Amino acid sequence: MLIIKFISLGIILILSSYAGIILSNKYKNRLIELKEIKKGLNIFETKIKYTYEPVPEIFKEISDNLISNIGDIFKNASNKMDKDTAKDSWIQAIEESKTNMKKEDLEVIKDLGKLLGKTDIEGQISQIELTDKFLDTNIENAEKEYIKNNKLYKTLRCCFRTCISYCSYIKMKQRRRLWILTYFLK
């Protein structure tokens, strides 16, 4: 019977640690992805200013320089531009992507597509700069959320493990007494 308790405690310990790590990594990955999008937009702006390459070719080059999730957005948009407009391709690529970004982050990035391929170089550069400013704000918010939630989930993980461990060692009668006591203290 004691072995079963220790095995169950070990499983609870591992699962609670794993859940806390997954939840805290979600915030970390969002921050990384936002920074990668910003990096991609900076490359895009530079390429438009100095090389005058077509947008699909620039997007293919950008996709090679970024991490997989964000690189896939640029790659998919580039592939879709053969069949569709730049705006529609960009929006579809973002909607089909699997990222940790929030809805508001995706909306900021989608707004880039409004003038993509429709205006001259100056108009596209100004749209990239505007998107870049919005991304700066979102990156600051993501950093704050990451710091806050990373601590929260680590603390929650430790508290949950401690609580489960403590409760498993209390005998059944003591559990009932504890439950009754907490019920009346509410």
WOMOHU-V120192 format. One record per residue. N is the residue number from 0. RES is the residue in one letter. BURIAL is # if it has 24 or more other C-alpha atoms within 12 Angstrom, else .. D_CENTER is the distance of its C-alpha to the mean C-alpha in Angstrom with 1 decimal. Layout:
[[N | RES | BURIAL | D_CENTER] [N | RES | BURIAL | D_CENTER]]
This chain:
[[0 | M | . | 43.0] [1 | L | . | 41.7] [2 | I | . | 40.0] [3 | I | . | 38.1] [4 | K | . | 36.9] [5 | F | . | 35.7] [6 | I | . | 34.0] [7 | S | . | 32.2] [8 | L | # | 31.3] [9 | G | . | 29.8] [10 | I | . | 27.8] [11 | I | . | 26.5] [12 | L | . | 25.7] [13 | I | . | 23.7] [14 | L | . | 21.8] [15 | S | # | 21.0] [16 | S | # | 19.9] [17 | Y | . | 17.7] [18 | A | . | 16.2] [19 | G | # | 15.5] [20 | I | # | 13.9] [21 | I | . | 11.6] [22 | L | # | 10.6] [23 | S | # | 10.3] [24 | N | # | 8.3] [25 | K | # | 5.4] [26 | Y | # | 5.6] [27 | K | # | 6.8] [28 | N | # | 4.4] [29 | R | # | 2.4] [30 | L | # | 6.2] [31 | I | # | 7.4] [32 | E | # | 6.3] [33 | L | # | 7.8] [34 | K | # | 10.6] [35 | E | # | 11.2] [36 | I | # | 11.6] [37 | K | # | 13.9] [38 | K | # | 15.7] [39 | G | # | 16.2] [40 | L | # | 17.7] [41 | N | # | 19.9] [42 | I | # | 21.2] [43 | F | # | 21.8] [44 | E | # | 23.7] [45 | T | . | 25.8] [46 | K | # | 26.7] [47 | I | # | 27.7] [48 | K | . | 29.9] [49 | Y | . | 31.7] [50 | T | . | 31.7] [51 | Y | . | 32.1] [52 | E | . | 30.5] [53 | P | . | 29.5] [54 | V | # | 25.9] [55 | P | # | 25.5] [56 | E | # | 26.7] [57 | I | # | 24.5] [58 | F | # | 21.4] [59 | K | # | 22.6] [60 | E | . | 23.1] [61 | I | # | 19.6] [62 | S | # | 18.1] [63 | D | . | 20.1] [64 | N | # | 18.8] [65 | L | # | 15.0] [66 | I | . | 12.8] [67 | S | . | 13.0] [68 | N | # | 10.1] [69 | I | # | 10.8] [70 | G | # | 14.4] [71 | D | # | 14.8] [72 | I | # | 14.1] [73 | F | # | 16.9] [74 | K | # | 19.0] [75 | N | # | 19.0] [76 | A | # | 19.8] [77 | S | # | 22.6] [78 | N | # | 24.0] [79 | K | # | 24.1] [80 | M | # | 25.9] [81 | D | . | 29.0] [82 | K | . | 29.4] [83 | D | . | 27.8] [84 | T | . | 27.4] [85 | A | # | 24.7] [86 | K | # | 23.3] [87 | D | # | 23.1] [88 | S | # | 21.8] [89 | W | # | 18.9] [90 | I | # | 18.0] [91 | Q | # | 18.5] [92 | A | # | 16.4] [93 | I | # | 13.4] [94 | E | . | 14.3] [95 | E | . | 14.8] [96 | S | . | 11.6] [97 | K | . | 9.3] [98 | T | # | 5.7] [99 | N | # | 2.6] [100 | M | # | 4.0] [101 | K | # | 7.0] [102 | K | . | 10.4] [103 | E | . | 11.7] [104 | D | # | 9.4] [105 | L | # | 10.6] [106 | E | . | 14.0] [107 | V | # | 14.4] [108 | I | # | 13.7] [109 | K | # | 16.1] [110 | D | # | 18.7] [111 | L | # | 19.2] [112 | G | # | 20.9] [113 | K | # | 23.6] [114 | L | # | 25.7] [115 | L | # | 24.5] [116 | G | # | 27.8] [117 | K | . | 29.9] [118 | T | . | 30.9] [119 | D | . | 32.4] [120 | I | # | 30.7] [121 | E | . | 30.9] [122 | G | . | 29.3] [123 | Q | # | 26.3] [124 | I | # | 26.0] [125 | S | . | 26.1] [126 | Q | # | 23.4] [127 | I | # | 21.2] [128 | E | # | 22.1] [129 | L | # | 21.4] [130 | T | # | 17.9] [131 | D | # | 17.5] [132 | K | . | 18.8] [133 | F | # | 16.4] [134 | L | # | 13.4] [135 | D | # | 15.1] [136 | T | . | 15.2] [137 | N | # | 11.5] [138 | I | # | 10.9] [139 | E | . | 13.6] [140 | N | # | 12.2] [141 | A | # | 8.8] [142 | E | . | 11.3] [143 | K | . | 13.5] [144 | E | # | 11.2] [145 | Y | # | 10.1] [146 | I | . | 13.9] [147 | K | . | 15.0] [148 | N | # | 13.0] [149 | N | # | 13.3] [150 | K | . | 17.0] [151 | L | . | 17.2] [152 | Y | # | 15.9] [153 | K | # | 18.1] [154 | T | . | 21.0] [155 | L | . | 20.5] [156 | R | # | 20.6] [157 | C | # | 23.8] [158 | C | . | 25.4] [159 | F | # | 24.8] [160 | R | # | 26.3] [161 | T | . | 29.2] [162 | C | . | 29.9] [163 | I | # | 30.0] [164 | S | . | 32.1] [165 | Y | . | 34.5] [166 | C | . | 34.8] [167 | S | . | 35.6] [168 | Y | . | 38.6] [169 | I | . | 40.1] [170 | K | . | 42.9] [171 | M | . | 43.0] [172 | K | . | 45.6] [173 | Q | . | 43.6] [174 | R | . | 40.5] [175 | R | . | 42.5] [176 | R | . | 43.9] [177 | L | . | 40.5] [178 | W | . | 39.2] [179 | I | . | 42.3] [180 | L | . | 42.0] [181 | T | . | 38.4] [182 | Y | . | 39.3] [183 | F | . | 42.1] [184 | L | . | 40.2] [185 | K | . | 37.7]]
